[in-house]
Amino acid sequence: MDDVIVKDANGTVLNNGDSVTLTKDLKVKGSSVTLKRGTLIKNIRLTDDPAEIECNADKVKGLVLKTCFLKKA
């Protein structure tokens, strides 16, 4: 997993434990929660897929987000 390079929407390299902000309002499937643009997501975890990260938001736990909607904080 160390050889996978994960980049945000601006091309900045992301690492485990980084903080990111959302660049777009995202509706969470299976929930009535909408994560608003500018929401800070702390302590991300990288996955084997370079286009996705795992994280916990304030209202939703166990999210998988696409990196094209994130920028490093």
Distance bins in CASP14 RR format, pairs under 12 A and 6 or more apart:
PFRMAT RR
TARGET T0000
AUTHOR 0000-0000-0000
RMODE 2
METHOD distances of the structure
MODEL  1
1 15 0 0 0 0 0 1 0 0 0 0 0
1 16 0 0 0 0 1 0 0 0 0 0 0
1 45 0 0 0 0 0 1 0 0 0 0 0
1 46 1 0 0 1 0 0 0 0 0 0 0
1 47 0 0 0 0 1 0 0 0 0 0 0
1 48 1 0 0 1 0 0 0 0 0 0 0
1 49 0 0 0 0 0 1 0 0 0 0 0
1 50 0 0 0 0 0 1 0 0 0 0 0
2 15 0 0 0 0 0 1 0 0 0 0 0
2 16 0 0 0 0 0 1 0 0 0 0 0
2 46 0 0 0 0 1 0 0 0 0 0 0
2 48 0 0 0 0 0 1 0 0 0 0 0
3 46 0 0 0 0 0 1 0 0 0 0 0
3 48 0 0 0 0 0 1 0 0 0 0 0
3 50 0 0 0 0 0 1 0 0 0 0 0
4 13 0 0 0 0 0 1 0 0 0 0 0
4 14 0 0 0 0 0 1 0 0 0 0 0
4 15 0 0 0 0 0 1 0 0 0 0 0
4 16 0 0 0 0 0 1 0 0 0 0 0
4 46 1 0 0 1 0 0 0 0 0 0 0
4 47 0 0 0 0 1 0 0 0 0 0 0
4 48 1 0 0 1 0 0 0 0 0 0 0
4 49 0 0 0 0 1 0 0 0 0 0 0
4 50 1 0 1 0 0 0 0 0 0 0 0
4 51 0 0 0 0 0 1 0 0 0 0 0
4 52 0 0 0 0 0 1 0 0 0 0 0
4 53 0 0 0 0 0 1 0 0 0 0 0
4 67 0 0 0 0 0 1 0 0 0 0 0
5 11 0 0 0 0 1 0 0 0 0 0 0
5 12 0 0 0 0 0 1 0 0 0 0 0
5 13 1 0 0 1 0 0 0 0 0 0 0
5 14 0 0 0 0 1 0 0 0 0 0 0
5 15 0 0 0 0 0 1 0 0 0 0 0
5 46 0 0 0 0 1 0 0 0 0 0 0
5 49 0 0 0 0 0 1 0 0 0 0 0
5 50 1 0 0 1 0 0 0 0 0 0 0
5 51 0 0 0 0 0 1 0 0 0 0 0
5 67 0 0 0 0 0 1 0 0 0 0 0
6 12 0 0 0 0 1 0 0 0 0 0 0
6 13 1 0 0 1 0 0 0 0 0 0 0
6 14 1 0 1 0 0 0 0 0 0 0 0
6 15 0 0 0 0 1 0 0 0 0 0 0
6 16 0 0 0 0 1 0 0 0 0 0 0
6 17 0 0 0 0 0 1 0 0 0 0 0
6 18 0 0 0 0 1 0 0 0 0 0 0
6 20 0 0 0 0 0 1 0 0 0 0 0
6 44 0 0 0 0 1 0 0 0 0 0 0
6 45 0 0 0 0 0 1 0 0 0 0 0
6 46 1 0 1 0 0 0 0 0 0 0 0
6 47 0 0 0 0 1 0 0 0 0 0 0
6 48 0 0 0 0 0 1 0 0 0 0 0
6 49 0 0 0 0 1 0 0 0 0 0 0
6 50 1 0 1 0 0 0 0 0 0 0 0
6 51 0 0 0 0 1 0 0 0 0 0 0
6 52 0 0 0 0 1 0 0 0 0 0 0
6 53 1 0 0 1 0 0 0 0 0 0 0
6 54 0 0 0 0 0 1 0 0 0 0 0
6 65 0 0 0 0 0 1 0 0 0 0 0
6 66 0 0 0 0 0 1 0 0 0 0 0
6 67 1 0 0 1 0 0 0 0 0 0 0
6 68 0 0 0 0 0 1 0 0 0 0 0
6 70 0 0 0 0 1 0 0 0 0 0 0
6 72 0 0 0 0 0 1 0 0 0 0 0
7 13 1 0 1 0 0 0 0 0 0 0 0
7 14 1 0 0 1 0 0 0 0 0 0 0
7 15 0 0 0 0 0 1 0 0 0 0 0
7 18 0 0 0 0 0 1 0 0 0 0 0
7 20 0 0 0 0 0 1 0 0 0 0 0
7 46 0 0 0 0 0 1 0 0 0 0 0
7 50 1 0 0 1 0 0 0 0 0 0 0
7 51 0 0 0 0 1 0 0 0 0 0 0
7 53 0 0 0 0 0 1 0 0 0 0 0
7 66 0 0 0 0 0 1 0 0 0 0 0
7 67 1 0 0 1 0 0 0 0 0 0 0
7 68 0 0 0 0 1 0 0 0 0 0 0
7 70 0 0 0 0 1 0 0 0 0 0 0
7 71 0 0 0 0 0 1 0 0 0 0 0
7 72 0 0 0 0 1 0 0 0 0 0 0
8 14 1 0 1 0 0 0 0 0 0 0 0
8 15 0 0 0 0 0 1 0 0 0 0 0
8 18 0 0 0 0 1 0 0 0 0 0 0
8 19 0 0 0 0 0 1 0 0 0 0 0
8 20 1 0 0 1 0 0 0 0 0 0 0
8 21 0 0 0 0 1 0 0 0 0 0 0
8 22 0 0 0 0 0 1 0 0 0 0 0
8 23 0 0 0 0 1 0 0 0 0 0 0
8 41 0 0 0 0 0 1 0 0 0 0 0
8 44 0 0 0 0 0 1 0 0 0 0 0
8 46 0 0 0 0 0 1 0 0 0 0 0
8 50 0 0 0 0 0 1 0 0 0 0 0
8 51 0 0 0 0 0 1 0 0 0 0 0
8 53 0 0 0 0 1 0 0 0 0 0 0
8 65 0 0 0 0 0 1 0 0 0 0 0
8 66 0 0 0 0 0 1 0 0 0 0 0
8 67 1 0 1 0 0 0 0 0 0 0 0
8 68 0 0 0 0 1 0 0 0 0 0 0
8 69 0 0 0 0 1 0 0 0 0 0 0
8 70 1 0 1 0 0 0 0 0 0 0 0
8 71 1 0 1 0 0 0 0 0 0 0 0
8 72 1 0 1 0 0 0 0 0 0 0 0
8 73 0 0 0 0 1 0 0 0 0 0 0
9 20 0 0 0 0 1 0 0 0 0 0 0
9 21 0 0 0 0 0 1 0 0 0 0 0
9 22 0 0 0 0 0 1 0 0 0 0 0
9 23 1 0 1 0 0 0 0 0 0 0 0
9 24 0 0 0 0 1 0 0 0 0 0 0
9 51 0 0 0 0 0 1 0 0 0 0 0
9 65 0 0 0 0 0 1 0 0 0 0 0
9 66 0 0 0 0 1 0 0 0 0 0 0
9 67 1 0 0 1 0 0 0 0 0 0 0
9 68 1 0 1 0 0 0 0 0 0 0 0
9 69 1 0 0 1 0 0 0 0 0 0 0
9 70 1 0 0 1 0 0 0 0 0 0 0
9 71 1 0 1 0 0 0 0 0 0 0 0
9 72 0 0 0 0 1 0 0 0 0 0 0
10 20 0 0 0 0 0 1 0 0 0 0 0
10 21 0 0 0 0 0 1 0 0 0 0 0
10 23 0 0 0 0 1 0 0 0 0 0 0
10 67 0 0 0 0 0 1 0 0 0 0 0
10 68 0 0 0 0 0 1 0 0 0 0 0
10 69 0 0 0 0 0 1 0 0 0 0 0
10 70 0 0 0 0 1 0 0 0 0 0 0
10 71 1 0 1 0 0 0 0 0 0 0 0
10 72 1 0 0 1 0 0 0 0 0 0 0
10 73 0 0 0 0 0 1 0 0 0 0 0
11 50 0 0 0 0 0 1 0 0 0 0 0
11 67 0 0 0 0 1 0 0 0 0 0 0
11 68 0 0 0 0 0 1 0 0 0 0 0
11 70 0 0 0 0 0 1 0 0 0 0 0
11 71 0 0 0 0 1 0 0 0 0 0 0
11 72 0 0 0 0 1 0 0 0 0 0 0
12 18 0 0 0 0 1 0 0 0 0 0 0
12 20 0 0 0 0 1 0 0 0 0 0 0
12 21 0 0 0 0 0 1 0 0 0 0 0
12 67 0 0 0 0 0 1 0 0 0 0 0
12 70 0 0 0 0 1 0 0 0 0 0 0
12 71 1 0 0 1 0 0 0 0 0 0 0
12 72 1 0 1 0 0 0 0 0 0 0 0
12 73 0 0 0 0 0 1 0 0 0 0 0
13 46 0 0 0 0 0 1 0 0 0 0 0
13 50 0 0 0 0 0 1 0 0 0 0 0
13 67 0 0 0 0 0 1 0 0 0 0 0
13 72 0 0 0 0 1 0 0 0 0 0 0
14 20 1 0 0 1 0 0 0 0 0 0 0
14 41 0 0 0 0 0 1 0 0 0 0 0
14 43 0 0 0 0 0 1 0 0 0 0 0
14 44 1 0 0 1 0 0 0 0 0 0 0
14 45 0 0 0 0 0 1 0 0 0 0 0
14 46 1 0 0 1 0 0 0 0 0 0 0
14 47 0 0 0 0 0 1 0 0 0 0 0
14 50 0 0 0 0 1 0 0 0 0 0 0
14 51 0 0 0 0 0 1 0 0 0 0 0
14 52 0 0 0 0 0 1 0 0 0 0 0
14 53 1 0 0 1 0 0 0 0 0 0 0
14 54 0 0 0 0 0 1 0 0 0 0 0
14 55 0 0 0 0 0 1 0 0 0 0 0
14 65 0 0 0 0 0 1 0 0 0 0 0
14 67 1 0 0 1 0 0 0 0 0 0 0
14 70 1 0 0 1 0 0 0 0 0 0 0
14 71 0 0 0 0 1 0 0 0 0 0 0
14 72 1 0 0 1 0 0 0 0 0 0 0
14 73 0 0 0 0 0 1 0 0 0 0 0
15 43 0 0 0 0 0 1 0 0 0 0 0
15 44 0 0 0 0 1 0 0 0 0 0 0
15 45 0 0 0 0 0 1 0 0 0 0 0
15 46 1 0 0 1 0 0 0 0 0 0 0
15 53 0 0 0 0 0 1 0 0 0 0 0
15 72 0 0 0 0 1 0 0 0 0 0 0
16 42 0 0 0 0 0 1 0 0 0 0 0
16 43 0 0 0 0 1 0 0 0 0 0 0
16 44 1 0 0 1 0 0 0 0 0 0 0
16 45 1 0 1 0 0 0 0 0 0 0 0
16 46 1 0 1 0 0 0 0 0 0 0 0
16 47 0 0 0 0 0 1 0 0 0 0 0
16 53 0 0 0 0 1 0 0 0 0 0 0
16 54 0 0 0 0 1 0 0 0 0 0 0
16 55 0 0 0 0 0 1 0 0 0 0 0
17 41 0 0 0 0 0 1 0 0 0 0 0
17 42 1 0 0 1 0 0 0 0 0 0 0
17 43 1 0 1 0 0 0 0 0 0 0 0
17 44 1 0 1 0 0 0 0 0 0 0 0
17 45 1 0 0 1 0 0 0 0 0 0 0
17 46 0 0 0 0 1 0 0 0 0 0 0
17 53 0 0 0 0 1 0 0 0 0 0 0
17 54 0 0 0 0 0 1 0 0 0 0 0
17 55 0 0 0 0 1 0 0 0 0 0 0
17 56 0 0 0 0 0 1 0 0 0 0 0
17 72 0 0 0 0 0 1 0 0 0 0 0
17 73 0 0 0 0 0 1 0 0 0 0 0
18 40 0 0 0 0 0 1 0 0 0 0 0
18 41 0 0 0 0 1 0 0 0 0 0 0
18 42 0 0 0 0 1 0 0 0 0 0 0
18 43 0 0 0 0 1 0 0 0 0 0 0
18 44 1 0 1 0 0 0 0 0 0 0 0
18 45 0 0 0 0 1 0 0 0 0 0 0
18 46 0 0 0 0 1 0 0 0 0 0 0
18 53 0 0 0 0 1 0 0 0 0 0 0
18 55 0 0 0 0 1 0 0 0 0 0 0
18 67 0 0 0 0 0 1 0 0 0 0 0
18 70 0 0 0 0 1 0 0 0 0 0 0
18 71 0 0 0 0 0 1 0 0 0 0 0
18 72 1 0 0 1 0 0 0 0 0 0 0
18 73 1 0 0 1 0 0 0 0 0 0 0
19 38 0 0 0 0 0 1 0 0 0 0 0
19 39 0 0 0 0 0 1 0 0 0 0 0
19 40 1 0 0 1 0 0 0 0 0 0 0
19 41 1 0 0 1 0 0 0 0 0 0 0
19 42 1 0 1 0 0 0 0 0 0 0 0
19 43 1 0 0 1 0 0 0 0 0 0 0
19 44 1 0 0 1 0 0 0 0 0 0 0
19 53 0 0 0 0 0 1 0 0 0 0 0
19 55 0 0 0 0 1 0 0 0 0 0 0
19 70 0 0 0 0 0 1 0 0 0 0 0
19 71 0 0 0 0 0 1 0 0 0 0 0
19 72 1 0 0 1 0 0 0 0 0 0 0
19 73 1 0 1 0 0 0 0 0 0 0 0
20 35 0 0 0 0 0 1 0 0 0 0 0
20 38 0 0 0 0 1 0 0 0 0 0 0
20 39 0 0 0 0 1 0 0 0 0 0 0
20 40 1 0 0 1 0 0 0 0 0 0 0
20 41 1 0 1 0 0 0 0 0 0 0 0
20 42 0 0 0 0 1 0 0 0 0 0 0
20 43 0 0 0 0 1 0 0 0 0 0 0
20 44 1 0 1 0 0 0 0 0 0 0 0
20 45 0 0 0 0 0 1 0 0 0 0 0
20 46 0 0 0 0 0 1 0 0 0 0 0
20 53 1 0 0 1 0 0 0 0 0 0 0
20 54 0 0 0 0 0 1 0 0 0 0 0
20 55 1 0 0 1 0 0 0 0 0 0 0
20 57 0 0 0 0 0 1 0 0 0 0 0
20 63 0 0 0 0 0 1 0 0 0 0 0
20 65 0 0 0 0 1 0 0 0 0 0 0
20 66 0 0 0 0 0 1 0 0 0 0 0
20 67 0 0 0 0 1 0 0 0 0 0 0
20 68 0 0 0 0 0 1 0 0 0 0 0
20 69 0 0 0 0 1 0 0 0 0 0 0
20 70 1 0 1 0 0 0 0 0 0 0 0
20 71 1 0 0 1 0 0 0 0 0 0 0
20 72 1 0 1 0 0 0 0 0 0 0 0
20 73 1 0 1 0 0 0 0 0 0 0 0
21 35 0 0 0 0 0 1 0 0 0 0 0
21 36 0 0 0 0 0 1 0 0 0 0 0
21 37 0 0 0 0 1 0 0 0 0 0 0
21 38 1 0 1 0 0 0 0 0 0 0 0
21 39 1 0 0 1 0 0 0 0 0 0 0
21 40 1 0 1 0 0 0 0 0 0 0 0
21 41 1 0 0 1 0 0 0 0 0 0 0
21 42 0 0 0 0 0 1 0 0 0 0 0
21 44 0 0 0 0 0 1 0 0 0 0 0
21 55 0 0 0 0 0 1 0 0 0 0 0
21 57 0 0 0 0 0 1 0 0 0 0 0
21 65 0 0 0 0 0 1 0 0 0 0 0
21 69 0 0 0 0 1 0 0 0 0 0 0
21 70 1 0 0 1 0 0 0 0 0 0 0
21 71 1 0 1 0 0 0 0 0 0 0 0
21 72 0 0 0 0 1 0 0 0 0 0 0
21 73 1 0 1 0 0 0 0 0 0 0 0
22 28 0 0 0 0 0 1 0 0 0 0 0
22 34 0 0 0 0 0 1 0 0 0 0 0
22 35 1 0 1 0 0 0 0 0 0 0 0
22 36 1 0 0 1 0 0 0 0 0 0 0
22 37 1 0 1 0 0 0 0 0 0 0 0
22 38 1 0 1 0 0 0 0 0 0 0 0
22 39 1 0 1 0 0 0 0 0 0 0 0
22 40 0 0 0 0 1 0 0 0 0 0 0
22 41 1 0 0 1 0 0 0 0 0 0 0
22 44 0 0 0 0 0 1 0 0 0 0 0
22 53 0 0 0 0 0 1 0 0 0 0 0
22 55 0 0 0 0 0 1 0 0 0 0 0
22 57 0 0 0 0 1 0 0 0 0 0 0
22 63 0 0 0 0 0 1 0 0 0 0 0
22 65 0 0 0 0 1 0 0 0 0 0 0
22 66 0 0 0 0 0 1 0 0 0 0 0
22 67 0 0 0 0 0 1 0 0 0 0 0
22 68 0 0 0 0 0 1 0 0 0 0 0
22 69 1 0 0 1 0 0 0 0 0 0 0
22 70 1 0 0 1 0 0 0 0 0 0 0
22 71 0 0 0 0 1 0 0 0 0 0 0
22 72 0 0 0 0 0 1 0 0 0 0 0
22 73 0 0 0 0 0 1 0 0 0 0 0
23 35 0 0 0 0 0 1 0 0 0 0 0
23 36 0 0 0 0 0 1 0 0 0 0 0
23 37 1 0 0 1 0 0 0 0 0 0 0
23 38 1 0 0 1 0 0 0 0 0 0 0
23 39 0 0 0 0 0 1 0 0 0 0 0
23 41 0 0 0 0 0 1 0 0 0 0 0
23 65 0 0 0 0 0 1 0 0 0 0 0
23 66 0 0 0 0 0 1 0 0 0 0 0
23 67 0 0 0 0 0 1 0 0 0 0 0
23 68 0 0 0 0 1 0 0 0 0 0 0
23 69 1 0 1 0 0 0 0 0 0 0 0
23 70 1 0 0 1 0 0 0 0 0 0 0
23 71 1 0 1 0 0 0 0 0 0 0 0
23 72 0 0 0 0 0 1 0 0 0 0 0
23 73 0 0 0 0 0 1 0 0 0 0 0
24 34 0 0 0 0 0 1 0 0 0 0 0
24 35 0 0 0 0 1 0 0 0 0 0 0
24 36 0 0 0 0 1 0 0 0 0 0 0
24 37 1 0 1 0 0 0 0 0 0 0 0
24 38 0 0 0 0 1 0 0 0 0 0 0
24 39 0 0 0 0 0 1 0 0 0 0 0
24 65 0 0 0 0 0 1 0 0 0 0 0
24 66 0 0 0 0 1 0 0 0 0 0 0
24 68 0 0 0 0 1 0 0 0 0 0 0
24 69 1 0 1 0 0 0 0 0 0 0 0
24 70 0 0 0 0 1 0 0 0 0 0 0
24 71 0 0 0 0 0 1 0 0 0 0 0
25 33 0 0 0 0 0 1 0 0 0 0 0
25 34 1 0 1 0 0 0 0 0 0 0 0
25 35 1 0 0 1 0 0 0 0 0 0 0
25 36 1 0 1 0 0 0 0 0 0 0 0
25 37 1 0 1 0 0 0 0 0 0 0 0
25 38 0 0 0 0 1 0 0 0 0 0 0
25 39 0 0 0 0 1 0 0 0 0 0 0
25 69 0 0 0 0 1 0 0 0 0 0 0
26 33 0 0 0 0 1 0 0 0 0 0 0
26 34 1 0 0 1 0 0 0 0 0 0 0
26 35 1 0 1 0 0 0 0 0 0 0 0
26 36 0 0 0 0 1 0 0 0 0 0 0
26 37 0 0 0 0 1 0 0 0 0 0 0
26 38 0 0 0 0 0 1 0 0 0 0 0
26 39 0 0 0 0 1 0 0 0 0 0 0
26 41 0 0 0 0 0 1 0 0 0 0 0
26 55 0 0 0 0 0 1 0 0 0 0 0
26 57 0 0 0 0 1 0 0 0 0 0 0
26 60 0 0 0 0 0 1 0 0 0 0 0
26 63 0 0 0 0 1 0 0 0 0 0 0
26 64 0 0 0 0 0 1 0 0 0 0 0
26 65 1 0 0 1 0 0 0 0 0 0 0
26 66 0 0 0 0 1 0 0 0 0 0 0
26 68 0 0 0 0 0 1 0 0 0 0 0
26 69 1 0 0 1 0 0 0 0 0 0 0
26 70 0 0 0 0 1 0 0 0 0 0 0
27 33 1 0 0 1 0 0 0 0 0 0 0
27 34 1 0 1 0 0 0 0 0 0 0 0
27 35 1 0 0 1 0 0 0 0 0 0 0
27 36 0 0 0 0 0 1 0 0 0 0 0
27 60 0 0 0 0 0 1 0 0 0 0 0
27 63 0 0 0 0 0 1 0 0 0 0 0
27 69 0 0 0 0 0 1 0 0 0 0 0
28 34 1 0 0 1 0 0 0 0 0 0 0
28 35 1 0 0 1 0 0 0 0 0 0 0
28 36 0 0 0 0 0 1 0 0 0 0 0
28 39 0 0 0 0 0 1 0 0 0 0 0
28 55 0 0 0 0 0 1 0 0 0 0 0
28 57 0 0 0 0 1 0 0 0 0 0 0
28 58 0 0 0 0 0 1 0 0 0 0 0
28 59 0 0 0 0 1 0 0 0 0 0 0
28 60 1 0 1 0 0 0 0 0 0 0 0
28 61 0 0 0 0 0 1 0 0 0 0 0
28 62 0 0 0 0 0 1 0 0 0 0 0
28 63 1 0 0 1 0 0 0 0 0 0 0
28 64 0 0 0 0 0 1 0 0 0 0 0
28 65 0 0 0 0 1 0 0 0 0 0 0
29 35 0 0 0 0 0 1 0 0 0 0 0
29 60 0 0 0 0 0 1 0 0 0 0 0
29 63 0 0 0 0 0 1 0 0 0 0 0
29 64 0 0 0 0 0 1 0 0 0 0 0
29 65 0 0 0 0 0 1 0 0 0 0 0
30 60 0 0 0 0 1 0 0 0 0 0 0
30 63 0 0 0 0 0 1 0 0 0 0 0
31 57 0 0 0 0 0 1 0 0 0 0 0
31 59 0 0 0 0 1 0 0 0 0 0 0
31 60 1 0 0 1 0 0 0 0 0 0 0
31 61 0 0 0 0 0 1 0 0 0 0 0
31 62 0 0 0 0 0 1 0 0 0 0 0
31 63 0 0 0 0 1 0 0 0 0 0 0
32 59 0 0 0 0 1 0 0 0 0 0 0
32 60 0 0 0 0 0 1 0 0 0 0 0
33 39 0 0 0 0 0 1 0 0 0 0 0
33 57 0 0 0 0 1 0 0 0 0 0 0
33 58 0 0 0 0 1 0 0 0 0 0 0
33 59 1 0 1 0 0 0 0 0 0 0 0
33 60 1 0 1 0 0 0 0 0 0 0 0
33 61 0 0 0 0 0 1 0 0 0 0 0
33 63 0 0 0 0 1 0 0 0 0 0 0
34 57 0 0 0 0 0 1 0 0 0 0 0
34 59 0 0 0 0 1 0 0 0 0 0 0
34 60 0 0 0 0 0 1 0 0 0 0 0
35 41 0 0 0 0 1 0 0 0 0 0 0
35 55 0 0 0 0 0 1 0 0 0 0 0
35 56 0 0 0 0 0 1 0 0 0 0 0
35 57 1 0 1 0 0 0 0 0 0 0 0
35 58 0 0 0 0 1 0 0 0 0 0 0
35 59 0 0 0 0 1 0 0 0 0 0 0
35 60 1 0 0 1 0 0 0 0 0 0 0
35 63 0 0 0 0 1 0 0 0 0 0 0
35 65 0 0 0 0 1 0 0 0 0 0 0
35 69 0 0 0 0 1 0 0 0 0 0 0
35 70 0 0 0 0 0 1 0 0 0 0 0
36 57 0 0 0 0 0 1 0 0 0 0 0
36 58 0 0 0 0 0 1 0 0 0 0 0
36 59 0 0 0 0 0 1 0 0 0 0 0
37 69 0 0 0 0 1 0 0 0 0 0 0
37 70 0 0 0 0 0 1 0 0 0 0 0
37 71 0 0 0 0 0 1 0 0 0 0 0
38 57 0 0 0 0 0 1 0 0 0 0 0
38 69 0 0 0 0 0 1 0 0 0 0 0
38 70 0 0 0 0 0 1 0 0 0 0 0
38 71 0 0 0 0 1 0 0 0 0 0 0
38 73 0 0 0 0 1 0 0 0 0 0 0
39 55 0 0 0 0 0 1 0 0 0 0 0
39 56 0 0 0 0 0 1 0 0 0 0 0
39 57 1 0 0 1 0 0 0 0 0 0 0
39 58 1 0 0 1 0 0 0 0 0 0 0
39 59 0 0 0 0 1 0 0 0 0 0 0
39 60 0 0 0 0 0 1 0 0 0 0 0
39 63 0 0 0 0 0 1 0 0 0 0 0
39 65 0 0 0 0 0 1 0 0 0 0 0
39 69 0 0 0 0 0 1 0 0 0 0 0
39 70 0 0 0 0 0 1 0 0 0 0 0
39 71 0 0 0 0 0 1 0 0 0 0 0
39 73 0 0 0 0 0 1 0 0 0 0 0
40 55 0 0 0 0 0 1 0 0 0 0 0
40 56 0 0 0 0 0 1 0 0 0 0 0
40 57 0 0 0 0 1 0 0 0 0 0 0
40 58 0 0 0 0 1 0 0 0 0 0 0
40 70 0 0 0 0 0 1 0 0 0 0 0
40 71 0 0 0 0 0 1 0 0 0 0 0
40 72 0 0 0 0 0 1 0 0 0 0 0
40 73 1 0 1 0 0 0 0 0 0 0 0
41 53 0 0 0 0 1 0 0 0 0 0 0
41 54 0 0 0 0 0 1 0 0 0 0 0
41 55 1 0 1 0 0 0 0 0 0 0 0
41 56 1 0 0 1 0 0 0 0 0 0 0
41 57 1 0 0 1 0 0 0 0 0 0 0
41 58 0 0 0 0 1 0 0 0 0 0 0
41 59 0 0 0 0 0 1 0 0 0 0 0
41 60 0 0 0 0 0 1 0 0 0 0 0
41 61 0 0 0 0 0 1 0 0 0 0 0
41 62 0 0 0 0 0 1 0 0 0 0 0
41 63 0 0 0 0 1 0 0 0 0 0 0
41 64 0 0 0 0 0 1 0 0 0 0 0
41 65 1 0 0 1 0 0 0 0 0 0 0
41 67 0 0 0 0 0 1 0 0 0 0 0
41 69 0 0 0 0 0 1 0 0 0 0 0
41 70 1 0 0 1 0 0 0 0 0 0 0
41 71 0 0 0 0 0 1 0 0 0 0 0
41 72 0 0 0 0 0 1 0 0 0 0 0
41 73 0 0 0 0 1 0 0 0 0 0 0
42 53 0 0 0 0 0 1 0 0 0 0 0
42 55 1 0 0 1 0 0 0 0 0 0 0
42 56 0 0 0 0 1 0 0 0 0 0 0
42 57 0 0 0 0 1 0 0 0 0 0 0
42 58 0 0 0 0 1 0 0 0 0 0 0
42 72 0 0 0 0 0 1 0 0 0 0 0
42 73 0 0 0 0 1 0 0 0 0 0 0
43 53 0 0 0 0 0 1 0 0 0 0 0
43 54 0 0 0 0 0 1 0 0 0 0 0
43 55 1 0 0 1 0 0 0 0 0 0 0
43 56 1 0 0 1 0 0 0 0 0 0 0
43 57 0 0 0 0 0 1 0 0 0 0 0
43 62 0 0 0 0 0 1 0 0 0 0 0
43 73 0 0 0 0 0 1 0 0 0 0 0
44 52 0 0 0 0 0 1 0 0 0 0 0
44 53 1 0 1 0 0 0 0 0 0 0 0
44 54 1 0 0 1 0 0 0 0 0 0 0
44 55 1 0 1 0 0 0 0 0 0 0 0
44 56 0 0 0 0 1 0 0 0 0 0 0
44 57 0 0 0 0 0 1 0 0 0 0 0
44 62 0 0 0 0 0 1 0 0 0 0 0
44 63 0 0 0 0 1 0 0 0 0 0 0
44 64 0 0 0 0 0 1 0 0 0 0 0
44 65 0 0 0 0 1 0 0 0 0 0 0
44 67 0 0 0 0 1 0 0 0 0 0 0
44 70 0 0 0 0 1 0 0 0 0 0 0
44 72 0 0 0 0 1 0 0 0 0 0 0
44 73 0 0 0 0 0 1 0 0 0 0 0
45 52 0 0 0 0 0 1 0 0 0 0 0
45 53 1 0 0 1 0 0 0 0 0 0 0
45 54 1 0 1 0 0 0 0 0 0 0 0
45 55 1 0 0 1 0 0 0 0 0 0 0
45 56 0 0 0 0 1 0 0 0 0 0 0
45 62 0 0 0 0 1 0 0 0 0 0 0
45 63 0 0 0 0 0 1 0 0 0 0 0
45 64 0 0 0 0 1 0 0 0 0 0 0
45 65 0 0 0 0 0 1 0 0 0 0 0
46 52 0 0 0 0 1 0 0 0 0 0 0
46 53 1 0 0 1 0 0 0 0 0 0 0
46 54 1 0 0 1 0 0 0 0 0 0 0
46 55 0 0 0 0 0 1 0 0 0 0 0
46 64 0 0 0 0 0 1 0 0 0 0 0
46 65 0 0 0 0 0 1 0 0 0 0 0
46 67 0 0 0 0 1 0 0 0 0 0 0
47 53 1 0 0 1 0 0 0 0 0 0 0
47 54 1 0 1 0 0 0 0 0 0 0 0
47 55 0 0 0 0 0 1 0 0 0 0 0
47 62 0 0 0 0 0 1 0 0 0 0 0
47 63 0 0 0 0 0 1 0 0 0 0 0
47 64 1 0 0 1 0 0 0 0 0 0 0
47 65 0 0 0 0 0 1 0 0 0 0 0
47 66 0 0 0 0 0 1 0 0 0 0 0
47 67 0 0 0 0 1 0 0 0 0 0 0
48 54 0 0 0 0 0 1 0 0 0 0 0
48 64 0 0 0 0 0 1 0 0 0 0 0
49 64 0 0 0 0 1 0 0 0 0 0 0
49 65 0 0 0 0 0 1 0 0 0 0 0
49 66 0 0 0 0 1 0 0 0 0 0 0
49 67 0 0 0 0 1 0 0 0 0 0 0
50 66 0 0 0 0 0 1 0 0 0 0 0
50 67 1 0 0 1 0 0 0 0 0 0 0
50 68 0 0 0 0 0 1 0 0 0 0 0
51 64 0 0 0 0 0 1 0 0 0 0 0
51 65 0 0 0 0 1 0 0 0 0 0 0
51 66 1 0 1 0 0 0 0 0 0 0 0
51 67 1 0 1 0 0 0 0 0 0 0 0
51 68 1 0 0 1 0 0 0 0 0 0 0
51 69 0 0 0 0 0 1 0 0 0 0 0
51 70 0 0 0 0 0 1 0 0 0 0 0
52 63 0 0 0 0 0 1 0 0 0 0 0
52 64 1 0 1 0 0 0 0 0 0 0 0
52 65 1 0 0 1 0 0 0 0 0 0 0
52 66 1 0 0 1 0 0 0 0 0 0 0
52 67 1 0 0 1 0 0 0 0 0 0 0
52 68 0 0 0 0 1 0 0 0 0 0 0
52 69 0 0 0 0 0 1 0 0 0 0 0
52 70 0 0 0 0 0 1 0 0 0 0 0
53 62 0 0 0 0 0 1 0 0 0 0 0
53 63 0 0 0 0 1 0 0 0 0 0 0
53 64 1 0 0 1 0 0 0 0 0 0 0
53 65 1 0 1 0 0 0 0 0 0 0 0
53 66 0 0 0 0 1 0 0 0 0 0 0
53 67 1 0 0 1 0 0 0 0 0 0 0
53 68 0 0 0 0 0 1 0 0 0 0 0
53 69 0 0 0 0 0 1 0 0 0 0 0
53 70 1 0 0 1 0 0 0 0 0 0 0
53 72 0 0 0 0 0 1 0 0 0 0 0
54 60 0 0 0 0 0 1 0 0 0 0 0
54 61 0 0 0 0 0 1 0 0 0 0 0
54 62 1 0 0 1 0 0 0 0 0 0 0
54 63 1 0 0 1 0 0 0 0 0 0 0
54 64 1 0 1 0 0 0 0 0 0 0 0
54 65 0 0 0 0 1 0 0 0 0 0 0
54 66 0 0 0 0 0 1 0 0 0 0 0
54 67 0 0 0 0 0 1 0 0 0 0 0
55 61 0 0 0 0 1 0 0 0 0 0 0
55 62 1 0 0 1 0 0 0 0 0 0 0
55 63 1 0 1 0 0 0 0 0 0 0 0
55 64 0 0 0 0 1 0 0 0 0 0 0
55 65 1 0 0 1 0 0 0 0 0 0 0
55 66 0 0 0 0 0 1 0 0 0 0 0
55 67 0 0 0 0 0 1 0 0 0 0 0
55 69 0 0 0 0 0 1 0 0 0 0 0
55 70 0 0 0 0 1 0 0 0 0 0 0
56 62 1 0 1 0 0 0 0 0 0 0 0
56 63 1 0 0 1 0 0 0 0 0 0 0
56 64 0 0 0 0 0 1 0 0 0 0 0
56 65 0 0 0 0 0 1 0 0 0 0 0
57 63 1 0 1 0 0 0 0 0 0 0 0
57 64 0 0 0 0 0 1 0 0 0 0 0
57 65 0 0 0 0 1 0 0 0 0 0 0
63 69 0 0 0 0 0 1 0 0 0 0 0
63 70 0 0 0 0 0 1 0 0 0 0 0
64 70 0 0 0 0 0 1 0 0 0 0 0
65 71 0 0 0 0 0 1 0 0 0 0 0
END
